[in-house]
Structures are given as structure tokens and as C-alpha cells.
Amino acid sequence: MVAQDHLGFHISIGTYDSRYLDYIFTSNSRRVIPTQGNIPFLQIQEFGPFDAENEDHLPQFLLIVLSFILSQLEKTAAAAIFKDALR
């Protein structure tokens, strides 16, 4: 997720497992308490703030966003298109 606050940008990237999906999609008719394991069922990593007026911040912001997009496409056919474009 990218959030903007005037000229500042923040990036939040969440990773989750099947327990989180069970928690989200379980019927509201009963209370769901997530089980505790070794790894939290939802982890959010935050980056920022990135100042849009600071020339040093924008390349860092773009690099993080592009890296995340490429990591998500790694196992898809679209990954080859991006890799070829970035050579």
C-alpha cells in the first residue's frame, strides 16, 4: 500500500499466511481469535516517509516500489517482459 500525506509518501507491505485469510473470510456470526504460532499471521513492513520535494527520496521510493512489483511477478510470464525492459 502506498499512502500519501501532502508531499510525503509511505509504503506498507504486508505478508500473511492462510491463518490470516481464514480470519478475514470467516463468517461474522462467530468470533474468530487468531491462533498464535511462531510467526505472526500478518506482518507489515513500513518504509518512509519519502519527501516528494527531496530529490534523494524519490529514487529510493521508486526503487522500493519497482522491487516489490518485480518480486510479485517473479513466477509469472510477465516477469520476462519486465526483465527484458530493464536490461
ZAKELUM-488704 format. One line per 5 residues: number of its first residue (from 1); their letters; for each residue x, y, z of N, C-alpha, C. Coordinates in nm, 3 decimals, m for minus. Layout:
NUM	A	X Y Z X Y Z X Y Z ~ ...
This chain:
1	MVAQD	0.085 m0.115 0.000 0.000 0.000 0.000 0.090 0.122 0.000 ~ 0.052 0.221 m0.079 0.122 0.349 m0.079 0.025 0.452 m0.025 ~ 0.069 0.526 0.075 m0.014 0.631 0.134 0.055 0.765 0.116 ~ m0.024 0.865 0.088 0.030 0.999 0.069 m0.027 1.092 0.175 ~ 0.061 1.172 0.233 0.021 1.275 0.328 0.084 1.404 0.280
6	HLGFH	0.009 1.482 0.205 0.055 1.605 0.140 0.173 1.570 0.049 ~ 0.295 1.607 0.083 0.411 1.579 m0.003 0.493 1.461 0.047 ~ 0.442 1.388 0.144 0.511 1.272 0.196 0.443 1.143 0.154 ~ 0.525 1.041 0.125 0.474 0.910 0.086 0.526 0.806 0.184 ~ 0.442 0.708 0.213 0.478 0.594 0.297 0.441 0.467 0.221
11	ISIGT	0.523 0.365 0.237 0.496 0.235 0.175 0.477 0.134 0.287 ~ 0.370 0.057 0.279 0.345 m0.052 0.373 0.326 m0.180 0.292 ~ 0.407 m0.281 0.324 0.398 m0.409 0.254 0.365 m0.517 0.357 ~ 0.252 m0.584 0.335 0.208 m0.688 0.427 0.232 m0.827 0.371 ~ 0.274 m0.916 0.457 0.284 m1.057 0.421 0.199 m1.135 0.521
16	YDSRY	0.134 m1.239 0.473 0.041 m1.313 0.556 0.040 m1.459 0.516 ~ m0.021 m1.539 0.602 m0.035 m1.681 0.571 m0.182 m1.719 0.567 ~ m0.212 m1.845 0.555 m0.351 m1.890 0.541 m0.434 m1.861 0.666 ~ m0.370 m1.852 0.782 m0.445 m1.820 0.904 m0.508 m1.682 0.893 ~ m0.438 m1.589 0.830 m0.491 m1.454 0.813 m0.613 m1.457 0.719
21	LDYIF	m0.603 m1.533 0.611 m0.717 m1.544 0.519 m0.837 m1.608 0.589 ~ m0.812 m1.709 0.671 m0.921 m1.769 0.748 m0.985 m1.666 0.840 ~ m0.903 m1.585 0.904 m0.951 m1.481 0.995 m1.038 m1.379 0.921 ~ m0.993 m1.336 0.803 m1.066 m1.235 0.727 m1.197 m1.289 0.669 ~ m1.194 m1.410 0.617 m1.310 m1.462 0.544 m1.405 m1.548 0.627
26	TSNSR	m1.379 m1.563 0.755 m1.470 m1.639 0.840 m1.596 m1.557 0.864 ~ m1.707 m1.624 0.871 m1.837 m1.558 0.891 m1.835 m1.469 1.015 ~ m1.904 m1.357 1.007 m1.913 m1.264 1.120 m2.004 m1.315 1.230 ~ m2.070 m1.428 1.208 m2.163 m1.479 1.308 m2.094 m1.539 1.430 ~ m1.964 m1.562 1.419 m1.892 m1.613 1.535 m1.759 m1.539 1.548
31	RVIPT	m1.713 m1.529 1.669 m1.589 m1.458 1.697 m1.470 m1.544 1.657 ~ m1.374 m1.480 1.592 m1.254 m1.551 1.549 m1.135 m1.496 1.625 ~ m1.063 m1.583 1.691 m0.941 m1.543 1.761 m0.826 m1.613 1.691 ~ m0.735 m1.536 1.631 m0.624 m1.599 1.559 m0.538 m1.682 1.653 ~ m0.494 m1.796 1.605 m0.405 m1.880 1.684 m0.266 m1.818 1.682
36	QGNIP	m0.195 m1.836 1.788 m0.059 m1.782 1.797 0.040 m1.892 1.760 ~ 0.127 m1.861 1.669 0.230 m1.955 1.628 0.366 m1.887 1.637 ~ 0.464 m1.950 1.577 0.598 m1.893 1.579 0.608 m1.766 1.495 ~ 0.529 m1.759 1.390 0.532 m1.645 1.300 0.395 m1.578 1.305 ~ 0.389 m1.446 1.323 0.258 m1.380 1.321 0.186 m1.405 1.188
41	FLQIQ	0.055 m1.412 1.195 m0.019 m1.442 1.073 m0.028 m1.323 0.979 ~ 0.010 m1.202 1.027 0.019 m1.084 0.941 0.136 m1.000 0.989 ~ 0.226 m0.971 0.898 0.339 m0.882 0.928 0.335 m0.768 0.828 ~ 0.355 m0.646 0.876 0.357 m0.529 0.789 0.491 m0.459 0.806 ~ 0.558 m0.440 0.694 0.685 m0.367 0.694 0.660 m0.229 0.634
46	EFGPF	0.703 m0.127 0.704 0.678 0.009 0.661 0.808 0.077 0.618 ~ 0.797 0.158 0.512 0.909 0.236 0.462 0.863 0.381 0.451 ~ 0.951 0.473 0.485 0.917 0.614 0.470 0.930 0.688 0.601 ~ 0.901 0.814 0.600 0.837 0.889 0.492 0.937 0.927 0.382 ~ 0.885 0.937 0.262 0.961 0.986 0.148 0.905 1.123 0.113
51	DAENE	0.991 1.222 0.108 0.950 1.360 0.081 0.956 1.385 m0.069 ~ 0.842 1.420 m0.129 0.834 1.442 m0.274 0.920 1.560 m0.320 ~ 0.953 1.649 m0.230 1.036 1.765 m0.266 1.185 1.737 m0.249 ~ 1.220 1.622 m0.194 1.360 1.587 m0.172 1.406 1.497 m0.287 ~ 1.499 1.545 m0.367 1.545 1.471 m0.485 1.608 1.337 m0.450
56	DHLPQ	1.660 1.322 m0.330 1.720 1.195 m0.289 1.615 1.091 m0.251 ~ 1.499 1.135 m0.210 1.396 1.042 m0.163 1.323 0.973 m0.277 ~ 1.298 1.042 m0.386 1.218 0.983 m0.494 1.283 0.860 m0.558 ~ 1.414 0.861 m0.588 1.473 0.737 m0.642 1.461 0.619 m0.545 ~ 1.474 0.643 m0.415 1.459 0.536 m0.317 1.315 0.484 m0.317
61	FLLIV	1.220 0.576 m0.320 1.078 0.539 m0.324 1.048 0.453 m0.446 ~ 1.093 0.498 m0.562 1.067 0.425 m0.686 1.136 0.290 m0.688 ~ 1.257 0.281 m0.634 1.329 0.154 m0.629 1.256 0.052 m0.543 ~ 1.203 0.094 m0.430 1.129 0.002 m0.343 1.001 m0.045 m0.412 ~ 0.928 0.047 m0.473 0.804 0.009 m0.542 0.832 m0.086 m0.658
66	LSFIL	0.932 m0.053 m0.739 0.967 m0.139 m0.852 1.015 m0.277 m0.805 ~ 1.095 m0.280 m0.701 1.144 m0.408 m0.648 1.030 m0.495 m0.600 ~ 0.933 m0.434 m0.533 0.817 m0.510 m0.486 0.736 m0.565 m0.603 ~ 0.713 m0.481 m0.703 0.637 m0.527 m0.821 0.709 m0.644 m0.887 ~ 0.839 m0.632 m0.907 0.915 m0.739 m0.971 0.914 m0.867 m0.888
71	SQLEK	0.922 m0.853 m0.757 0.919 m0.974 m0.672 0.785 m1.046 m0.683 ~ 0.677 m0.971 m0.701 0.545 m1.032 m0.715 0.527 m1.097 m0.851 ~ 0.598 m1.047 m0.952 0.585 m1.101 m1.087 0.685 m1.213 m1.116 ~ 0.773 m1.241 m1.022 0.884 m1.334 m1.045 0.840 m1.468 m1.103 ~ 0.728 m1.520 m1.059 0.685 m1.653 m1.104 0.578 m1.646 m1.213
76	TAAAA	0.568 m1.533 m1.282 0.467 m1.519 m1.386 0.535 m1.496 m1.521 ~ 0.458 m1.511 m1.627 0.510 m1.486 m1.761 0.545 m1.340 m1.781 ~ 0.479 m1.251 m1.709 0.505 m1.107 m1.723 0.644 m1.069 m1.672 ~ 0.704 m1.150 m1.588 0.837 m1.120 m1.534 0.940 m1.103 m1.645 ~ 0.934 m1.187 m1.746 1.030 m1.179 m1.857 1.020 m1.046 m1.931
81	IFKDA	0.901 m0.995 m1.945 0.880 m0.866 m2.012 0.951 m0.754 m1.936 ~ 0.934 m0.753 m1.804 0.998 m0.650 m1.723 1.150 m0.666 m1.722 ~ 1.197 m0.789 m1.710 1.342 m0.812 m1.709 1.406 m0.768 m1.839 ~ 1.342 m0.796 m1.951 1.396 m0.753 m2.080 1.397 m0.601 m2.090 ~ 1.294 m0.536 m2.041 1.285 m0.390 m2.048 1.391 m0.323 m1.963
86	LR	1.432 m0.388 m1.852 1.527 m0.328 m1.758 1.673 m0.359 m1.792 ~ 1.698 m0.435 m1.896 1.837 m0.469 m1.933 1.904 m0.353 m1.999
